[in-house]
Amino acid sequence: MRVILVFVSSLDGKVTKWDDPFVRSWSSQEDQAYFSRIWNDSRLIVMGSSTFNSDPLRSTPERLVVVMTRNPEEYEKYMVPGHLEFTAETPAKLTSRLKQEGYDQMLLVGGPLVAASFLKEKLVNELWLTIEPKIFGTGKNIITGEKLDIELQLRSCERVNNYGTLITRYDVLSYRDA
Ligand SMILES: NC(=O)c1ccc[n+]([C@@H]2O[C@H](COP(=O)([O-])OP(=O)(O)OC[C@H]3O[C@@H](n4cnc5c(N)ncnc54)[C@H](OP(=O)(O)O)[C@@H]3O)[C@@H](O)[C@H]2O)c1
């Protein structure tokens, strides 16, 4: 299973602007178009419950979206088996089950808590990071809640507008115990 972590962040590493949960209020049109493209190209998408709650989505037949929560029963009204599911599995259990079910790539779309838990379990292979030339000072950091020591290598970097929004892709090279 190839696990790809996807984020858009400010120059100071914030993935939310202050306490506003809506990323689309500040990310560039170019990033939003890019995110739609990679979303539409994915058969499997995983996110944390806070990210889901900030912008609840409807299921579509083309893909499976899995939302991680300790309380899946609270989300029964949204559940569409095979398309929109809620799970209390650990990142490792979830990844290995989905691999057995035939998925070979997972787009992990945040937020920071879920991202950190996948990184802690050494499950992420790539980071696709859009860097917006903005500074927010406060907001959620891209990765939170875990002590990590991970080395990555830049594979590609594309400037997509006049402001200098950068769409980057990194490979994870190694995980060290922190
Ligand atoms: N800029 C970006 O690219 C980007 C991307 C994604 C999200 N965001 C923003 O980030 C914010 C949400 O991020 P967040 O870090 O607070 O929350 P999150 O990572 O989206 O979700 C965390 C929640 O998921 C549940 N959970 C279940 N299993 C977990 C596990 N193994 N590890 C961690 N959490 C687990 C827990 O909630 P329960 O068990 O209580 O349900 C936990 O509180 C939103 O405002 C969203 O808009 C930004």
The ligand as an SDF file (V2000), in Angstrom:
LIG
                    3D

 48 52  0  0  0  0  0  0  0  0999 V2000
   -4.6830   22.5380    5.0800 N   0  0  0  0  0  0  0  0  0  0  0  0
   -4.8940   21.2540    4.8990 C   0  0  0  0  0  0  0  0  0  0  0  0
   -4.3650   20.6600    3.9590 O   0  0  0  0  0  0  0  0  0  0  0  0
   -5.7830   20.5000    5.8390 C   0  0  0  0  0  0  0  0  0  0  0  0
   -5.9900   19.1270    5.6120 C   0  0  0  0  0  0  0  0  0  0  0  0
   -6.8280   18.4430    6.4960 C   0  0  0  0  0  0  0  0  0  0  0  0
   -7.4180   19.0970    7.5460 C   0  0  0  0  0  0  0  0  0  0  0  0
   -7.1910   20.4140    7.7340 N   0  0  0  0  0  0  0  0  0  0  0  0
   -7.8180   21.1000    8.8770 C   0  0  0  0  0  0  0  0  0  0  0  0
   -7.3730   20.4760   10.0740 O   0  0  0  0  0  0  0  0  0  0  0  0
   -8.4090   20.5390   11.0430 C   0  0  0  0  0  0  0  0  0  0  0  0
   -8.6090   19.1740   11.6630 C   0  0  0  0  0  0  0  0  0  0  0  0
   -7.3800   18.6330   12.0620 O   0  0  0  0  0  0  0  0  0  0  0  0
   -7.1680   17.8780   13.4690 P   0  0  0  0  0  0  0  0  0  0  0  0
   -5.7280   17.5210   13.5490 O   0  0  0  0  0  0  0  0  0  0  0  0
   -7.7820   18.6860   14.5420 O   0  0  0  0  0  0  0  0  0  0  0  0
   -8.0900   16.5890   13.3110 O   0  0  0  0  0  0  0  0  0  0  0  0
   -8.0890   15.3210   12.3330 P   0  0  0  0  0  0  0  0  0  0  0  0
   -6.7240   14.7570   12.2310 O   0  0  0  0  0  0  0  0  0  0  0  0
   -8.8490   15.6340   11.1000 O   0  0  0  0  0  0  0  0  0  0  0  0
   -9.0210   14.3280   13.1880 O   0  0  0  0  0  0  0  0  0  0  0  0
   -8.6010   13.9540   14.4690 C   0  0  0  0  0  0  0  0  0  0  0  0
   -9.6890   13.1330   15.1310 C   0  0  0  0  0  0  0  0  0  0  0  0
   -9.8190   11.8840   14.4640 O   0  0  0  0  0  0  0  0  0  0  0  0
  -10.1600   10.8710   15.4280 C   0  0  0  0  0  0  0  0  0  0  0  0
   -9.1710    9.7930   15.3310 N   0  0  0  0  0  0  0  0  0  0  0  0
   -9.4650    8.4750   15.1670 C   0  0  0  0  0  0  0  0  0  0  0  0
   -8.3670    7.7420   15.0780 N   0  0  0  0  0  0  0  0  0  0  0  0
   -7.3360    8.5860   15.1840 C   0  0  0  0  0  0  0  0  0  0  0  0
   -5.9500    8.3780   15.1670 C   0  0  0  0  0  0  0  0  0  0  0  0
   -5.3810    7.1840   15.0150 N   0  0  0  0  0  0  0  0  0  0  0  0
   -5.1670    9.4610   15.3120 N   0  0  0  0  0  0  0  0  0  0  0  0
   -5.7000   10.6830   15.4460 C   0  0  0  0  0  0  0  0  0  0  0  0
   -7.0260   10.9320   15.4610 N   0  0  0  0  0  0  0  0  0  0  0  0
   -7.8480    9.8800   15.3470 C   0  0  0  0  0  0  0  0  0  0  0  0
  -10.2400   11.5610   16.7680 C   0  0  0  0  0  0  0  0  0  0  0  0
  -11.5770   12.0180   16.9270 O   0  0  0  0  0  0  0  0  0  0  0  0
  -12.7940   11.1630   17.5310 P   0  0  0  0  0  0  0  0  0  0  0  0
  -12.2880    9.8310   17.8890 O   0  0  0  0  0  0  0  0  0  0  0  0
  -13.2600   11.9520   18.7020 O   0  0  0  0  0  0  0  0  0  0  0  0
  -13.8210   11.1210   16.4330 O   0  0  0  0  0  0  0  0  0  0  0  0
   -9.3680   12.7930   16.5700 C   0  0  0  0  0  0  0  0  0  0  0  0
   -9.7080   13.8620   17.4250 O   0  0  0  0  0  0  0  0  0  0  0  0
   -9.6580   21.0570   10.3220 C   0  0  0  0  0  0  0  0  0  0  0  0
   -9.8530   22.4090   10.6650 O   0  0  0  0  0  0  0  0  0  0  0  0
   -9.3210   20.9300    8.8600 C   0  0  0  0  0  0  0  0  0  0  0  0
   -9.9230   21.9000    8.0590 O   0  0  0  0  0  0  0  0  0  0  0  0
   -6.3790   21.1240    6.9210 C   0  0  0  0  0  0  0  0  0  0  0  0
  1  2  1  0
  2  3  2  0
  2  4  1  0
  4  5  1  0
  4 48  2  0
  5  6  2  0
  6  7  1  0
  7  8  2  0
  8  9  1  0
  8 48  1  0
  9 10  1  0
  9 46  1  0
 10 11  1  0
 11 12  1  0
 11 44  1  0
 12 13  1  0
 13 14  1  0
 14 15  2  0
 14 16  1  0
 14 17  1  0
 17 18  1  0
 18 19  2  0
 18 20  1  0
 18 21  1  0
 21 22  1  0
 22 23  1  0
 23 24  1  0
 23 42  1  0
 24 25  1  0
 25 26  1  0
 25 36  1  0
 26 27  1  0
 26 35  1  0
 27 28  2  0
 28 29  1  0
 29 30  1  0
 29 35  2  0
 30 31  1  0
 30 32  2  0
 32 33  1  0
 33 34  2  0
 34 35  1  0
 36 37  1  0
 36 42  1  0
 37 38  1  0
 38 39  2  0
 38 40  1  0
 38 41  1  0
 42 43  1  0
 44 45  1  0
 44 46  1  0
 46 47  1  0
M  CHG  2   8   1  16  -1
M  END
$$$$
